[in-house]
Amino acid sequence: MEAGSIFLVVVALILLLMVYNYNKIIKKKNAIRRAESALDSYLKKRFDLIPNLVHIANTSIANEQQLISEISNQHTKLLTQNTDNLHSPEFNKIYHDVALLVNKVTHDKIISTNNNYVQLQQTWNKTEEHIAAARRFYNDAIYEYNTTINSFPASMLTNLFKFEPVAYWEIEEEERKNIDAKNLL
């Protein structure tokens, strides 16, 4: 082989290596964008969903408290009735009202409130797990990208195409604190 052919083969290999490494860097950069988008979607879900679930659970509690108050009032009326009037229309009405309220509590409201709180806890927990996983995925993508742009031979392209390292996911000190459910409920 003559020197000119060898030179062209070497230049072609160098160009192929450059194209391969450039594409590798771009792929890693796009993985960061994808991971960031996934993280944003989970954070948005938490931002939108958790306050609404808390509101639903709090509304259920308010309804339950009202129902318990009604039962207590009706029960007091029953206890204050004259025993001579056990067959009076007033007594029958109060007895019927108490029976309806007890039925409501045992079948509708308390079960609903309990289910709302269980759903709130499960959804909150699952959402936080998804956010944690998305953060790990995001930081892994950054690790892969930063390692690639700092490793030879891809590092030769870093300055040429101005690839910059990406910072890891970090949060403010205030956000490091755990969410206090007492403030939400």
C-alpha positions in Angstrom: 0.0 0.0 0.0 1.3 3.4 -0.8 1.6 6.2 1.8 -1.3 8.2 0.3 -3.7 5.3 0.8 -2.6 4.6 4.3 -3.0 8.3 5.1 -6.5 8.3 3.7 -7.4 5.2 5.7 -6.0 6.8 8.9 -7.9 10.0 8.3 -11.1 8.0 7.6 -10.7 6.0 10.8 -10.2 9.2 12.8 -13.3 10.8 11.2 -15.3 7.7 11.9 -14.1 7.7 15.5 -15.0 11.4 15.9 -18.5 10.8 14.4 -19.0 7.8 16.7 -17.9 9.7 19.8 -19.9 12.8 18.8 -23.0 10.7 18.4 -22.3 8.9 21.7 -22.1 12.3 23.5 -25.3 13.5 21.9 -27.1 10.3 22.9 -26.0 10.8 26.5 -27.1 14.5 26.4 -30.5 13.4 25.1 -30.7 10.8 27.9 -30.3 13.7 30.4 -33.2 15.6 28.8 -35.4 12.5 28.8 -34.6 11.9 32.5 -35.2 15.5 33.4 -38.6 15.4 31.6 -39.6 12.2 33.5 -38.6 13.8 36.8 -40.6 17.0 36.0 -43.6 14.9 35.2 -43.5 13.2 38.6 -42.9 16.5 40.4 -45.9 18.0 38.5 -48.0 14.9 39.5 -47.1 15.4 43.1 -47.8 19.2 42.9 -51.2 18.6 41.3 -52.4 15.4 42.9 -51.3 15.4 46.6 -53.1 18.7 47.6 -56.3 17.5 45.9 -56.2 14.1 47.7 -55.6 15.9 51.0 -58.6 18.1 50.3 -60.8 15.1 49.5 -59.7 13.4 52.7 -60.3 16.6 54.8 -63.7 17.0 53.2 -64.5 13.4 54.2 -63.5 14.1 57.8 -65.7 17.2 57.9 -68.7 15.1 56.6 -68.0 12.4 59.1 -67.8 14.8 62.0 -71.1 16.4 61.0 -72.7 12.9 60.8 -71.4 11.9 64.2 -72.7 15.2 65.6 -76.1 14.5 64.1 -76.1 11.0 65.6 -75.1 12.3 69.0 -77.9 14.9 68.9 -80.5 12.3 67.9 -79.2 9.9 70.6 -79.6 12.7 73.2 -83.1 13.3 72.1 -83.8 9.6 72.5 -82.4 9.5 76.0 -84.5 12.5 77.0 -87.8 11.0 75.8 -90.4 10.2 78.3 -90.6 6.4 78.6 -94.4 6.7 78.5 -94.2 8.0 74.9 -92.2 5.1 73.4 -94.9 4.6 70.7 -95.5 8.3 70.0 -94.9 9.6 66.5 -92.2 11.9 67.8 -90.3 8.9 69.3 -90.7 6.9 66.2 -89.4 9.8 64.0 -86.3 10.2 66.3 -85.7 6.4 66.3 -86.1 6.3 62.5 -83.7 9.2 62.1 -81.1 7.6 64.4 -81.4 4.3 62.5 -80.8 6.1 59.2 -77.8 8.0 60.5 -76.3 4.8 62.0 -76.8 3.1 58.6 -75.1 6.0 56.8 -72.1 6.0 59.2 -71.6 2.3 59.1 -72.0 1.8 55.3 -71.1 5.1 53.6 -69.2 7.8 55.4 -66.7 6.1 57.6 -65.7 3.5 55.0 -65.3 6.3 52.5 -63.2 8.4 54.8 -61.0 5.5 55.7 -60.6 4.6 52.0 -59.7 8.2 51.2 -56.9 8.3 53.7 -55.6 4.9 52.6 -55.6 6.1 49.0 -53.9 9.3 50.0 -51.2 7.4 51.9 -50.6 4.9 49.0 -50.6 7.6 46.3 -48.3 9.8 48.3 -45.9 7.0 48.9 -46.0 5.7 45.3 -45.4 9.3 44.0 -42.4 9.8 46.3 -41.0 6.5 45.2 -41.4 7.5 41.5 -39.7 10.8 42.2 -36.8 9.1 43.9 -36.4 6.7 41.0 -36.6 9.5 38.5 -33.9 11.5 40.4 -31.6 8.4 40.4 -32.2 7.9 36.7 -31.5 11.6 36.1 -28.3 11.6 38.1 -27.2 8.3 36.4 -27.7 10.0 33.0 -25.6 12.9 34.1 -22.9 10.6 35.4 -22.8 8.8 32.0 -22.7 12.0 30.1 -20.0 13.7 32.2 -17.9 10.5 32.2 -18.2 10.3 28.4 -17.1 13.9 27.7 -14.2 13.6 30.1 -13.0 10.2 28.8 -10.5 9.8 25.9 -11.1 9.9 22.9 -14.5 11.7 23.3 -12.8 14.3 25.5 -11.0 15.6 22.3 -14.5 16.6 21.0 -15.5 18.3 24.3 -13.6 21.5 23.6 -14.1 21.4 19.9 -18.0 21.3 20.2 -18.1 23.0 23.6 -19.7 20.2 25.5 -20.1 21.3 29.1 -20.4 19.0 32.1 -23.9 19.0 33.7 -24.5 19.4 37.4 -26.2 16.7 39.3 -29.7 17.1 40.7 -29.4 19.1 43.9 -32.1 20.6 46.0 -32.2 23.6 48.3 -31.6 23.1 52.0 -35.3 23.8 52.8 -36.4 21.1 50.3 -34.2 18.6 52.1 -36.7 18.6 55.0 -39.4 16.0 55.0 -42.9 17.1 54.2 -44.9 17.5 57.4 -48.3 16.0 56.8 -49.7 17.9 59.9 -49.4 21.1 57.9 -51.3 19.6 55.0 -54.1 17.7 56.9 
